[in-house]
Amino acid sequence: MPVPFGSLQAAPFGLPAVGGKQVVAAFDGGRITSDGGVLLLAPVERQLGIADTLARLIADPRNPAYVTHSVSDILRARILAIACGYEDADDLDVLRTDPAFKLACGRLPDSGNDLCSQPTVSRWENAPTLREVVRMTYAMIDAYCRSYVRPPAAVTLDIDDTCDVAHGNQQLALFNAHYDERCFLQIHVYDAANARPVVVLFRAGKTPSGVEIRAHVRRMVRRIRTHWPDTRITLRGDSHYGRHEVMGWCEASDLDYIFGLSGNAVLDQMVEPLADDVRVRRAEAQADLIALRGAAAEPPVDAARLRQAETRAAAVRCHTEIRYGAKSWKCERRVAARIEATPKGLDIRYVVTNLGGGSPAWLYETMYCARGQMENFIKLHKTQLHSDRTSCRSPLANQVRLVLHTAAYWLLLTVRDAIPKLQPLAVAEFKTLQMRLIKIGARIIETGKRVRIAFAAACPAAELFSGLVRSFQPAGP
């Protein structure tokens, strides 16, 4: 059973002696928090207004006269806890009395009421209906669109899914042979230019069909276009998002796309002449390297020339494009191919697109391969904020959790974007931000007229922290 914050129930314990003096410790320091950085996240949350926005979308049938914790207060406490590294609602049983969390949620640290506990949070995670969950998910798309001062001329949206291992006998949990797990497959969509989340969807643990992907993309794009009717949108994903239903809808809706395309015998035959040329050039480069190494015993040998020969022999790569139409397609489409020969053999990769410009090399190397950065965005969301803690039985409750984790993602991303670019933390991952800016010790003292916060004097990021707090304060009159 967790011990309440500031309780004297924890027994004292000893540590190794230092300088001949006994060292005794106990958790009896009083109103000291180890999450002083939550007071930096609080003005960010107020600026974004995420908790209040989500709360307005959930019906509250309670009698207002008996309400201690409003829905916005409950969601705010949960979002701030996730952003501070407490992904489990159970942690609020202790954090509800933490003076920093109470202050961040607009309550006085000593005289104010404690925050909500885990049962209250769990009830409200399971409370929203299907329509309310849909509105909450749309609200996160609206938050993404509001993050731009003005509508952008064009955006590239990366779409991918990630394995979310099931926690038990849960609805929508299916066995996935690729991951060898009973799991869910969350769909994530991010803005490729700035890591901003567009939407995160909870779904069954099977590869999505073309019809399902088309439905998700259609709803997402229609919501975005209510804010940005003239923005050019490019959708980018791997091969199992390159379904003919999706490509056909994108073409009919004036949407650009570039998807991976699985190879087959027909495609391989169409690029065979160029593939054969690549194999020959690789063999010739390998022969030249062997000849140079054989002559190495007879100086002088040009070391630079030898390095160039090793580079050429390591890999020979070229690009081409073709027009290809599968049987399930109703037309031919542009396909770019990357052909590479290495000591391990020949490797051919394909992408399909409706983009008219750009060389095949640019389409594959610059446009398509940039989607690899999305794996890092998913890692921030799933691994560092633990959004895979979808342990509710109901899929609706698990989607609510994804929405709350996405809100926490927005808090940390907004803090990181506000850090001056010359600072190392401007490109730090969320775990680093939590360790350097959130996990700061502070003593919080409430008196009759004010609340005094004494942060740890040895904080390495003290100057940066104070500057960020000032930057998020509302402008005065």
Residue, then its C-alpha position, 0 to 999 in steps of 0.5 A: m500500500p502506498v504511503p501518502f505524501g509527507s507521511l512519517q510512516a516510512a522508517p528511518f534507515g542508515l547509509p555508509a558512514v562518511g568522514g567517521k560520521q554516522v549517516v541516517a536517513a528518513f523520508d520525513g523532510g516535509r513538503i518537498t517534491s521531486d517533480g518541481g518541473v511540473l510547475l513549468l508544464a502547468p503554464v504550458e497546459r493552460q496556454l494550450g488549453i487541452a484539459d479544458t477542451l477535452a473536458r467540454l466534450i465529456a458529459d458530466p451527469r453529477n450534481p454540481a453541488y457535490v462535485t469535488h473534482s471537475v472533469s477538467d481537473i481530473l484530466r489535467a492531473r492525469i496529463l501532468a502526471i503522464a508528462c512527468g513520467y507517471e504513466d499509471a493512474d495508481d501513482l495519483d494515490v500518492l501524487r494527489t497530495d504532492p504540493a507541486f502537483k496541487l499547485a500546478c492544478g490550481r490548488l494551494p499546496d497545504s490548505g487546498n483540497d487534495l487532487c483526485s485519486q486513482p479510482t476517480v481517474s479510472r472511472w472517468e477514463n471509462a466514462p466517455t461514450l463512443r461519440e465523445v471519444v470520437r470528439m476527443t480524438y478530433a480535438m487532438i487534430d484541432a490542436y495540431c492545426r492550431s499549433y500553426v500560426r497560419p495555414p501552411a502551404a504544404v505538409t507531409l504526414d507520416i503514417d505508421d503502426t506500432c505493436d502494443v502488447a496486450h495486458g490480458n483478456q482485452q477486447l480487440a487483442l489479437f495474435n499477430a504472427h509478425y510480432d509473435e504476440r497478442c497485441f493491438l496495432q496503434i496507428h500513429v500520424y505525425d507531421a514529418a517536419n516538426a514531430r507534431p502528433v496529428v492523431v493516434l488511434f487504438r485498433a485491433g492487433k491485425t494489419p489494417s486493410g485498405v478499406e480501413i486505412r482509407a476510412h481513417v485517412r478520409r476522416m483525418v483529412r476532412r477534419i484538417r481541411t476544415h482548418w486548412p482548405d488550401t494546404r497541400i497534404t502529402l501522405r507517406g507510409d510503408s508498403h502496407y499503407g500503399r493499398h489501391e483503395v487508399m491511393g484511389w481515394c487520395e487521387a480523387s481527393d487531390l491528395d499527394y502520396i508516396f508509399g512503399l511498394s512490395g516487389n514482385a516478379v513483374l516489377d523485377q522483370m521490368v527493371e532487370p536490364l538496369a539491375d544486370d548493369v548494376r551487378v556487372r558494375r559491382a563485379e568490375a569494382q570488386a575486380d579492380l579492388i582485388a587488383l589494387r590490393g594485389a599490387a599493394a606489395e609493390p610500392p608506391v600505392d595511392a592510399a586515396r585510390l585504394r579507399q575509393a576502390e573499396t567504396r565503389a566495391a562496397a555498394v553500387r546503386c542506381h535509381t530508375e522509374i517505371r509505369y506499373g499497374a497491378k491487377s487490382w489497380k484501375c490505372e498505371r502509376r509512377v513507381a520509382a526503384r532503388i537498385e543496389a548491389t553489395p557483397k550480400g547480393l542484389d537488393i531492389r526497393y520500390v515506392v509508388t507515388n502520384l507526385g509528378g516532379g522529382s527524379p527517382a533518386w530524390l523520390y526514394e532517397t530524400m522523399y521516402c526514406a525521410r519517413g524513418q524519422m517517424e520511428n523516433f516520434i513513435k518512440l517518444h510517444k510509446t516508449q518514453l511516455h508509455s502510451d502502450r499502457t493500454s490495460c483497460r478492457s474497453p477499447l474506448a477507455n484505451q483510446v481515451r488513454l491514447v488521447l491523454h498521452t498525446a496531450a502529455y506529448w504536446l506539453l513536452l514537445t511545446v517545452r522542447d520547441a521553446i528551448p533556444k536552438l543553441q541549447p543541447l536540450a533543444v534536440a533532447e528526447f523526452k526522457t532527457l527533458q524529464m530528467r533535466l527539467i521536470k525531476i527537480g527537487a523543491r521545497i514548497i511553503e505556504t504562508g498566509k499571503r504567499v506560496r514560496i517555492a525553493f528549488a534545489a540550488a544545485c540544479p544544472a538547468a536553473e537558468l534555462f528553467s527560469g527562462l522557460v517559465r517566464s516565456f510561458q507566462p501570459a503577457g501583462p496589460 
